[in-house]
Amino acid sequence: MAHYRLVLDHRSVFPPGEQADLLDEYAVECYTVGLADLAVRAQEDAVRWRRTLGDKRALGLSLRWLSRLDARTRRDAAARAKALGLPDVVP
């Protein structure tokens, strides 16, 4: 995680496609270590880059990950709320 954060702090030195790749990879790492909200934000940034690059395949892959991360984040939040006895709330 720390190495991605370090590189992303200096991402402007990388071309847009590499920035998008880094954000995709960082998003997965964030989710893996339990930082789901950060993962979704990073994946949203990757999708923004992908939309400007014209690579439909890469955009599709980034959108797929965003969909998965966002859905899992919502399910995880709902499960935590239920475990705490909170009422169901649709985000």
Number of C-alpha atoms within 10 A of each C-alpha: 12 8 9 16 13 10 14 16 10 10 17 10 11 13 9 16 16 14 21 26 17 20 26 23 17 23 28 20 17 18 17 12 10 11 14 22 16 16 27 25 16 22 29 22 18 28 24 15 20 24 15 11 14 10 11 11 10 18 20 14 14 25 19 14 20 24 15 12 21 19 13 15 19 15 12 13 15 18 14 12 14 13 9 9 9 11 9 10 9 6 6
